[in-house]
Structure formats: C-alpha cells, structure tokens
Amino acid sequence: MIPPMFVYPLFLIHSRRFVPFIPIIILLIARGIVFIQDRVSKSLKRCNFYKNSSYVEKLITKGIVAIFVLVILPQAIAKKNIDDPNYKKLGTLLKNHVHKQSALMARQPYISFYSDMRFVHFPYDKDYGKVFKYAEYHGVNYLVMDYNILAFRDHLPYLRDWYNERNLPSELKLIMKYGDNPTKKILIYEFFPHGK
C-alpha cells in the first residue's frame, strides 16, 4: 500500500504544474503498450491456439488502448465549471473594484483568473481558525464560497454556515453575492485577519 503522504500532494498541486511531465508520461504509456503487446504475444504463442497470432495480438493491444482512450479522453476534454458565466461576471466585477495586488482564496482559480488576482488554494480543516491562519500567512484579501466547495466538503459545519450567510466570524464580511438559486450561488467575502 502506498503511504498516504506520497499521494496527498497530488490533490493539493494544481494540474497545470504537471505539464512538464507530459513527455515522460507519453514515453511511459508507449513503453506500457509495448509491454502489453509483448505479454499478449507470449501468451498466444504458449497457447498455440491461433495460427495468425501476430494479427490477434495487435488486435488485442489496439483494443486495450482504444478502451483506455475512450474512458480517459472524454474526461480530459469534458467542459469544466470554468464555462459557468457567473465566474467570469464575478471576476470582471472584482477586477474593476479591487486592488490588483489582492489575493483570492477559492477552491478553483476561475474567479481569480478573470479578476487578475493572485490565487490561493482553499485548504480544508475541521477548525476554521487554521484556515484563517493559512489565509493570513498567504496574504489573502478575499474568500470565495460557492457550490463547488459544499459539493466536496459538506460535512464541515462552518462551510455550510458561510454558504448560507449565517454564524459569520468577525474576520469575514460579505461583499458580493451572485445567483438566485440557493444551490448554485457564489459568495465573495472580504477577509480581515484580525476581525472587522
């Protein structure tokens, strides 16, 4: 079993940072395809069942690759929530009303992209005081609460409270709210490290 500490960083590092590894991944995939074809070839020769084993092994190998592509490729090119027009509208609004050196903490970088703000990944902890310490350390000025956060971390009571605009700590002040649908709204809070 792989120790969790080796796998956990994969969920914290943004996927764009893996781009330099794409050539290595392609080489590993190619090597894997050759390995699969070799194993299939040896298995067919041992069985001595097919007269034209080279045709069958190529067919099986291509079938495995096709299944892999059909499963992975649609996920890779699927439209993400960045296409949600609300993120773009909020990002543009923020761009016109906040200082350019501001930092925004969110689960995804969509709003910070459109507002030209520095993106800080939203950490998850049972104690929101630790989240605030993290935000203060990274110079966060604004915090995004949206339906994506609740989709993954609904078990944290303070996130539900902030999303529903109740029991707000003194460090947060609601400055923008977008969307009438209670399950699809986006809230932007101004963050005050030492309270308002």
Salt bridges, closest charged atoms under 4 A:
ASP38 OD2 - LYS42 NZ 3.36
ASP116 OD2 - LYS95 NZ 3.09
GLU136 OE2 - HIS194 NE2 3.39
ASP161 OD1 - ARG166 NE 2.87
GLU165 OE2 - LYS177 NZ 3.00
GLU165 OE2 - LYS185 NZ 3.39
